[in-house]
Amino acid sequence: MLRLLSRVPRVEMRPSLRFSSSLVLGSGPSDPPRSGRGASHARSQLRRWKCHSHSTSHSSFENPFLSPTSPRSLFGWAGSSVQPTQRPLCPPTPSVTLQSRRQSFKVAAVLVDGAPTGIQPYLRLMRMDRPIGSWLLFWPCGWSIGLASPPGAWPDVKTLALFGTGAFVMRGAGCTINDMWDRDIDNKVARTRSRPLTAGQLTLFDALVFLGGQLGLGLLVLLELNWYSVMLGASSMGLVVLYPVMKRFTYWPQLVLGLAFNWGALLGWSAVQGNCNWAACVPLYVAGISWTIIYDTIYAHQDKHDDIVLGIKSTALKFGDQTKYWLTGFSTTMISGLIMSGVVCDQTWPFYTSVGAIALHLARQIHTLDINDPEDCARKFVSNRRVGLILFLGIIVGTYCKTEVINSGPPLSVPEAIASAVPTAVPTAASTVMTTQTSRQSLSLD
């Protein structure tokens, strides 16, 4: 009997193993279900692990994976639902993006930190301290407004201001809906554990009332537009509510986000013209969807380890190591859609110059992307706000350089636009030749 016991491998519990307190130690009872001297030793080791995990960052892991012989697997400490037979956990996402984002949006963060204490949780619930989402939601609206503006004129400032306000309000409403759906998930991810609902700063009822106010304000902004735009804008609410649920059922939640985030590509045109020129709006909409999949896939790579543990799906997990090839394909689709929309709208050289600059930006972004570096993913994600600005400037300058109205009249479909563009070029060239020949004959007669 003693010989058999001597052959049992000993489990050496070293306090130097640095595990995440959020995913390894859990939130349940901290004592292992044992008694006696061994239990006392185990409890002391566990306390040392807790103190060490709280005093170090998540990025300093000596053992990033839980092996079958780890203390947690052997004893099932802290009420964990992970059993030894399950897939080993990947290292949790380090909370590295907070400092870089605060540096990028220092003004917004200072405004939120300087607000009264009672309203700070509401401002953080709508992500006022991180305005990148509002910009990404506004840019498709600005593109469409610029393309629909009259030739030789700048976009209407009032319309841009209305859509800017609407983007800010509705992005906040979308964040509130997202946090209400994900409150049972956010407390298990280091990056999202400090959100107001998860941290207990707000109750679910508080968030629901706040959401009602946001949607009411968004409706007031929408009612400033024509009735065609009101109906078109209201039809997008289903996508806004559906997106937070999709990550539980499909690996393509970024596609649903793109459908919702780029609705302004249709709405902006209808606000200016009173209807949609689908030949111009659909390629622009497809380009915006592709762009959203690009930047949100990069963003999702920050949380992919936690997503594996929690069973959350994303295109980051779908694409995996082939992410760069997928993003290259979506970049090609985006550039093609922008060019097609520019051709239909008879855009000038500033527009195509901006599209070329965007193509170079995306190529460099994908080439230098490190999907296993959360800091790099955060920087690449934030840099996409420049993509929207570059294209917006190219559109408004290109529209201003146009001198005459082409394709005026009722909206054309894509086949009609192509068919109308091809035959008009031939008669124009033929008439030019005939005019030249007639003038030469008249000169010879003289």
C-alpha positions in Angstrom: 0.0 0.0 0.0 2.8 2.4 0.9 4.5 1.6 -2.4 1.4 2.5 -4.3 1.0 5.8 -2.5 4.6 6.7 -3.1 4.0 6.3 -6.9 1.1 8.9 -6.9 2.5 12.1 -8.5 2.6 15.0 -6.2 0.9 18.2 -7.1 3.1 21.1 -6.3 1.1 24.3 -5.8 3.4 27.1 -6.5 2.3 30.7 -5.9 4.3 31.8 -8.9 1.6 30.6 -11.3 -0.2 33.8 -12.2 -3.8 33.2 -13.1 -6.5 35.8 -13.8 -8.7 36.4 -10.8 -11.7 36.8 -13.1 -11.6 33.6 -15.0 -9.6 31.2 -12.7 -10.6 32.1 -9.2 -14.2 32.9 -10.1 -16.6 34.7 -7.8 -17.8 31.9 -5.6 -16.5 30.6 -2.2 -12.8 30.8 -2.0 -12.0 27.8 0.2 -11.5 24.4 -1.3 -13.8 21.6 0.1 -11.2 19.9 2.2 -10.4 19.8 5.9 -7.4 19.3 8.1 -3.8 20.4 7.6 -4.0 20.0 3.8 -7.0 22.4 3.7 -5.1 25.0 5.7 -2.1 24.8 3.4 -4.4 25.0 0.3 -6.2 28.0 1.7 -3.0 29.9 2.4 -1.8 29.1 -1.2 -5.1 30.4 -2.6 -4.9 33.6 -0.7 -1.4 34.1 -2.0 -2.6 33.5 -5.5 -5.4 36.0 -5.1 -3.1 38.7 -3.8 -0.7 38.1 -6.5 -3.3 38.1 -9.2 -4.7 41.5 -8.0 -1.3 43.0 -7.8 -0.2 42.1 -11.3 -1.6 42.9 -14.7 -3.4 40.3 -16.9 -0.7 40.6 -19.5 2.0 38.9 -17.3 1.1 35.2 -17.5 3.7 32.6 -16.7 1.3 29.7 -17.4 -1.4 30.9 -19.7 -3.3 27.6 -19.9 -4.9 25.5 -17.2 -3.5 22.0 -17.4 -5.5 18.9 -16.1 -3.2 18.9 -13.0 -3.8 22.5 -12.0 -5.2 23.1 -8.5 -8.4 24.4 -10.0 -9.0 21.3 -12.1 -8.2 19.0 -9.2 -10.4 20.5 -6.5 -12.9 22.6 -8.6 -12.3 25.6 -6.4 -14.4 28.8 -6.3 -17.6 27.1 -7.7 -16.2 27.0 -11.2 -18.3 25.5 -14.0 -15.2 24.4 -15.9 -14.4 20.7 -15.4 -11.1 18.9 -16.0 -12.5 17.2 -19.1 -13.4 20.5 -20.8 -11.2 22.5 -23.2 -8.4 24.3 -21.4 -8.9 28.0 -21.0 -7.0 30.5 -23.0 -5.4 33.5 -21.3 -7.9 36.2 -20.7 -7.7 39.4 -22.6 -5.4 41.9 -20.9 -6.9 45.2 -20.1 -4.5 47.1 -22.2 -6.8 49.2 -24.2 -7.9 51.6 -21.4 -4.8 53.7 -21.4 -4.5 54.0 -25.2 -8.2 54.9 -25.6 -8.0 57.5 -22.9 -5.1 59.1 -24.7 -7.0 59.0 -28.0 -10.2 60.5 -26.5 -8.8 62.5 -23.6 -11.2 65.4 -24.1 -14.3 63.1 -23.9 -12.9 61.2 -20.9 -12.2 64.5 -19.1 -15.8 65.7 -19.7 -17.2 62.5 -18.3 -14.9 62.5 -15.3 -15.8 66.2 -14.6 -19.5 65.6 -14.7 -21.6 65.3 -11.5 -21.2 61.9 -9.8 -24.9 61.0 -10.2 -24.9 61.2 -14.0 -21.4 59.7 -14.7 -22.7 56.1 -14.8 -25.3 57.1 -17.4 -22.6 58.8 -19.5 -20.4 55.7 -19.4 -23.4 53.5 -20.2 -23.8 55.4 -23.5 -20.0 55.4 -24.0 -19.7 59.2 -24.0 -16.1 58.7 -22.9 -15.4 56.6 -26.0 -16.8 58.6 -29.0 -15.3 56.4 -31.7 -18.6 54.5 -32.1 -20.5 57.7 -32.7 -18.0 58.7 -35.5 -18.2 55.3 -37.1 -22.0 55.6 -37.1 -22.0 59.1 -38.5 -19.6 58.7 -41.4 -22.0 56.6 -43.7 -24.6 59.3 -43.1 -22.2 62.1 -44.0 -21.0 60.2 -47.2 -24.6 59.8 -48.4 -25.5 63.4 -47.6 -22.4 64.6 -49.5 -23.2 62.4 -52.6 -26.8 63.6 -52.7 -25.9 67.3 -52.5 -26.3 69.5 -55.6 -23.3 69.8 -57.8 -21.1 72.8 -57.0 -22.5 73.1 -53.5 -21.5 72.1 -50.0 -23.6 69.7 -47.9 -26.4 71.3 -45.9 -25.0 72.1 -42.4 -28.4 71.7 -40.7 -28.8 68.2 -42.1 -25.3 67.2 -41.1 -25.9 68.5 -37.6 -29.2 66.6 -37.3 -27.5 63.4 -38.4 -24.5 64.0 -36.0 -26.9 64.4 -33.1 -28.8 61.3 -34.2 -25.7 59.3 -34.5 -24.6 60.3 -31.0 -27.9 59.5 -29.4 -28.6 56.3 -31.2 -25.1 55.0 -30.7 -25.7 55.5 -27.0 -29.0 53.8 -27.2 -27.4 50.8 -28.9 -24.7 50.6 -26.2 -27.5 50.6 -23.5 -29.3 47.8 -25.3 -26.1 45.9 -25.7 -25.2 46.2 -22.0 -28.7 45.1 -20.9 -28.5 42.0 -23.1 -24.9 41.2 -22.0 -25.0 42.0 -18.3 -24.5 38.3 -17.5 -21.4 38.1 -19.8 -19.7 41.4 -19.1 -18.9 40.4 -15.5 -16.8 37.5 -16.7 -14.6 39.6 -19.0 -11.9 41.8 -17.5 -12.3 44.6 -20.1 -16.1 44.9 -19.5 -16.4 44.2 -15.8 -16.3 47.9 -14.9 -19.4 48.8 -17.0 -22.1 50.5 -15.0 -24.7 47.7 -15.1 -22.1 45.0 -14.4 -20.5 47.0 -11.6 -23.8 47.7 -9.9 -23.7 51.4 -10.4 -27.1 51.2 -12.2 -30.0 48.8 -12.0 -31.7 47.2 -15.0 -34.7 49.5 -14.4 -32.5 52.6 -14.5 -31.0 51.5 -17.8 -34.5 50.8 -19.2 -35.8 54.2 -18.2 -32.6 55.8 -19.7 -33.1 53.9 -22.9 -36.6 55.2 -23.2 -35.3 58.7 -23.0 -32.6 58.1 -25.6 -35.1 56.5 -28.0 -37.5 59.5 -27.5 -34.7 62.0 -28.2 -33.7 60.0 -31.3 -37.4 60.0 -32.5 -37.5 63.8 -32.1 -34.4 64.1 -34.4 -35.9 61.7 -36.9 -39.2 63.7 -37.1 -37.2 66.6 -38.4 -36.8 64.8 -41.7 -39.3 64.0 -44.4 -41.8 61.2 -44.0 -40.0 58.9 -46.4 -36.9 59.2 -44.2 -38.9 58.8 -41.0 -40.3 55.5 -42.2 -36.9 54.4 -43.5 -35.1 55.3 -40.3 -37.7 53.6 -38.0 -37.3 50.4 -39.9 -33.7 50.0 -38.7 -34.7 49.5 -35.0 -35.1 45.8 -35.5 -31.4 45.5 -36.5 -30.3 47.6 -33.4 -32.2 45.3 -31.0 -31.2 42.1 -32.8 -27.4 42.7 -32.9 -26.5 41.9 -29.3 -28.3 38.6 -29.5 -26.6 37.4 -32.7 -23.3 36.8 -31.0 -24.9 33.9 -29.2 -26.1 32.1 -32.3 -23.9 33.0 -35.3 -20.3 33.7 -36.0 -21.4 36.7 -38.1 -22.6 39.3 -35.6 -20.4 41.8 -37.3 -22.5 41.5 -40.4 -25.7 42.4 -38.5 -23.8 45.3 -36.9 -22.8 46.5 -40.4 -26.4 46.3 -41.5 -27.4 48.5 -38.6 -24.4 50.9 -38.5 -24.6 51.8 -42.2 -28.3 52.4 -42.5 -27.4 56.1 -42.7 -26.0 55.4 -46.2 -29.6 55.0 -47.3 -31.1 57.6 -44.8 -28.8 60.4 -45.7 -29.7 60.4 -49.4 -33.4 60.2 -48.7 -33.2 63.2 -46.2 -31.7 65.3 -49.0 -33.5 64.1 -52.1 -36.8 62.8 -50.6 -36.2 59.3 -51.9 -33.3 56.9 -52.5 -31.4 56.5 -55.7 -30.7 52.8 -55.2 -28.1 52.7 -57.9 -25.9 55.0 -55.8 -27.1 54.0 -52.3 -26.8 50.2 -52.5 -23.1 50.1 -53.5 -22.4 52.7 -50.8 -24.3 50.6 -48.2 -22.4 47.4 -49.2 -19.1 49.3 -48.9 -20.1 50.5 -45.5 -21.0 47.0 -44.4 -17.7 45.6 -45.6 -15.9 48.4 -43.7 -17.8 47.6 -40.5 -16.8 43.9 -40.8 -13.2 45.0 -41.2 -12.9 47.2 -38.2 -15.1 45.2 -35.9 -13.3 42.0 -36.6 -10.1 43.7 -35.6 -11.8 44.9 -32.5 -13.2 41.4 -31.7 -9.7 40.0 -31.7 -9.1 41.8 -28.4 -11.6 39.5 -26.7 -11.3 36.3 -28.6 -9.8 34.3 -25.7 -12.7 35.3 -23.3 -15.2 34.7 -26.1 -13.9 31.1 -26.4 -14.5 30.5 -22.7 -17.9 32.2 -22.6 -19.2 30.6 -25.9 -19.5 34.0 -27.6 -19.2 33.9 -31.4 -17.6 36.5 -33.7 -15.9 36.8 -37.1 -12.6 37.0 -35.2 -13.1 33.3 -34.2 -14.6 32.4 -37.6 -11.7 33.8 -39.6 -8.9 32.7 -37.1 -5.5 32.7 -38.6 -7.0 33.5 -42.0 -8.2 36.9 -40.8 -5.9 38.9 -43.1 -7.2 37.1 -46.2 -10.8 37.7 -45.2 -10.2 41.3 -44.5 -8.4 41.7 -47.8 -11.6 40.4 -49.5 -13.8 42.8 -47.6 -11.5 45.7 -48.4 -11.8 44.8 -52.1 -15.5 44.8 -51.8 -15.5 48.1 -50.0 -13.3 49.9 -52.6 -15.4 48.4 -55.5 -18.6 49.6 -53.9 -17.3 53.1 -53.4 -16.1 53.3 -57.0 -19.4 52.1 -58.3 -21.3 54.6 -56.2 -18.9 57.4 -57.5 -19.5 56.4 -61.1 -23.3 56.5 -60.7 -23.0 59.9 -59.0 -20.6 61.3 -61.6 -18.0 62.1 -59.0 -14.8 63.9 -59.9 -11.1 63.4 -59.2 -11.1 64.4 -55.5 -13.5 61.5 -54.7 -11.4 58.9 -56.5 -8.2 60.3 -54.8 -9.8 59.8 -51.4 -10.8 56.2 -52.4 -7.2 55.5 -53.4 -5.9 56.9 -50.1 -8.4 54.6 -48.3 -7.2 51.6 -50.3 -3.6 52.3 -49.3 -4.7 52.8 -45.6 -6.6 49.5 -45.5 -3.7 47.6 -47.2 -1.2 48.9 -44.7 -3.5 48.3 -41.8 -4.1 44.7 -42.8 -0.4 44.1 -43.6 0.8 45.3 -40.3 -2.0 43.9 -38.2 -1.0 41.5 -35.3 -4.2 39.7 -34.4 -2.5 38.3 -31.2 -1.6 41.8 -29.9 -4.6 43.5 -28.3 -2.8 46.8 -28.2 -2.2 46.7 -31.9 -5.8 45.7 -32.6 -7.0 48.6 -30.5 -4.8 51.1 -32.4 -5.9 49.7 -35.8 -9.6 49.8 -34.8 -9.4 53.5 -33.7 -7.5 54.4 -36.9 -10.7 53.7 -38.9 -12.2 57.0 -37.9 -9.7 58.5 -40.3 -11.0 56.4 -43.1 -14.5 57.9 -42.7 -13.1 61.5 -42.6 -10.9 61.0 -45.7 -13.8 59.7 -47.7 -16.2 62.4 -46.5 -13.7 65.1 -47.5 -13.2 63.5 -50.9 -17.0 63.4 -51.4 -17.8 67.0 -50.5 -14.8 68.4 -52.5 -15.6 66.1 -55.4 -19.3 67.3 -55.4 -18.2 70.9 -55.2 -16.1 70.4 -58.3 -19.0 69.2 -60.3 -20.4 71.9 -62.6 -23.5 70.4 -64.0 -26.3 68.0 -63.1 -25.9 64.6 -64.7 -28.4 61.8 -64.1 -31.0 64.3 -63.0 -34.7 63.2 -62.8 -36.2 60.1 -61.1 -33.9 57.6 -59.4 -32.5 55.0 -61.8 -31.8 51.3 -61.0 -28.3 49.9 -61.4 -29.0 48.3 -64.9 -30.7 51.5 -66.1 -27.8 53.6 -64.9 -25.2 51.5 -66.7 -27.3 51.3 -69.9 -27.8 55.1 -69.9 -24.2 55.8 -69.4 -22.9 53.6 -72.2 -25.0 54.7 -75.2 -24.7 58.4 -74.5 -21.0 58.3 -74.9 -21.1 57.0 -78.5 -23.6 59.6 -79.9 -21.6 62.4 -78.3 -18.4 61.3 -79.9 -20.1 60.7 -83.3 -21.7 64.2 -83.2 -18.3 65.7 -82.4 -16.8 64.0 -85.5 -19.7 65.1 -87.7 -19.4 68.7 -86.4 -15.7 68.7 -87.2 -16.2 67.4 -90.7 -19.0 69.9 -91.4 -16.8 72.8 -90.3 -14.0 71.6 -92.5 -16.3 71.4 -95.5 -17.6 74.9 -94.9 -14.0 76.2 -94.7 -13.1 74.5 -98.0 -16.1 76.0 -99.7 -15.2 79.4 -98.5 
